[in-house]
Every structure is written in C-alpha cells, then in structure tokens.
Amino acid sequence: MRKFLHFNDNTTMMSTEHPDHDRLHKVRPLLTEINKRFSLNPLERHLFIDEQLCSSKSRQDFH
C-alpha cells in the first residue's frame, strides 16, 4: 500500500546537506492541508475531558 501512496514529488526534495532541507518533505502537503482544516474550527476557551474519554488500565476498588 505504501508503494502507491504519495503526497509529494521525490524529485523536488533537497539533499540533507542543504540548509533548507525539509525533513517532512514527503508528507508536507498532507500536513499543510490538515493544519488548514484545523484552523477553520474555532477553539473553545474551556476544554473539558470526561473520565470516560480517557482509557485507563488501572484498577479501582470502590467498596
């Protein structure tokens, strides 16, 4: 599957010695699009996390 999944052209990648080398070149278009989509959603001032949202493997005894 990785053979057919491409996000950027490998021929435009700069060498690792180049000062402007981007370590995330292969996935940069995907990251740019994700960041753009996330920036469209307004952020809430107060975020609440319910204990049911966080999985835990700890044991709790309520006797």
C-alpha positions as CSV (number, residue, x, y, z in Angstrom):
1,M,0.0,0.0,0.0
2,R,2.8,2.4,0.8
3,K,4.1,1.8,-2.7
4,F,1.1,3.6,-4.2
5,L,0.5,6.3,-1.5
6,H,2.4,9.5,-2.4
7,F,1.9,13.1,-1.2
8,N,4.8,14.9,-2.7
9,D,7.2,14.6,-5.6
10,N,10.5,13.0,-4.5
11,T,12.4,14.7,-7.4
12,T,11.9,18.1,-5.8
13,M,13.4,17.0,-2.4
14,M,16.6,18.8,-1.4
15,S,19.6,16.9,-0.1
16,T,20.1,16.5,3.6
17,E,23.2,18.8,3.5
18,H,21.1,21.7,2.0
19,P,20.3,24.4,4.6
20,D,16.6,24.5,3.5
21,H,16.2,20.7,3.8
22,D,12.7,19.7,5.0
23,R,12.7,16.5,6.9
24,L,8.9,16.2,6.4
25,H,9.0,16.9,2.7
26,K,7.2,13.6,1.7
27,V,4.2,14.4,3.9
28,R,4.3,18.3,3.8
29,P,1.2,18.7,1.6
30,L,-0.8,16.5,3.9
31,L,0.3,18.3,7.0
32,T,-0.4,21.7,5.4
33,E,-3.9,20.6,4.5
34,I,-4.6,19.2,7.9
35,N,-3.4,22.4,9.6
36,K,-5.5,24.5,7.3
37,R,-8.6,22.4,8.1
38,F,-8.0,22.5,11.9
39,S,-7.5,26.3,11.8
40,L,-11.1,26.6,10.4
41,N,-12.6,25.2,13.6
42,P,-12.9,27.8,16.4
43,L,-11.2,26.8,19.6
44,E,-13.1,26.7,22.8
45,R,-11.8,28.6,25.7
46,H,-12.5,25.8,28.2
47,L,-12.0,22.2,27.3
48,F,-13.4,19.5,29.5
49,I,-12.3,15.9,29.4
50,D,-14.5,13.3,30.8
51,E,-13.0,10.3,32.5
52,Q,-14.9,8.1,30.0
53,L,-12.9,9.7,27.2
54,C,-9.6,8.7,28.7
55,S,-8.9,5.0,28.7
56,S,-7.1,3.6,31.7
57,K,-5.8,0.2,32.7
58,S,-5.7,1.0,36.4
59,R,-7.9,-0.9,38.9
60,Q,-10.2,1.0,41.1
61,D,-11.9,-0.7,44.0
62,F,-15.0,1.2,45.3
63,H,-16.1,-0.7,48.5
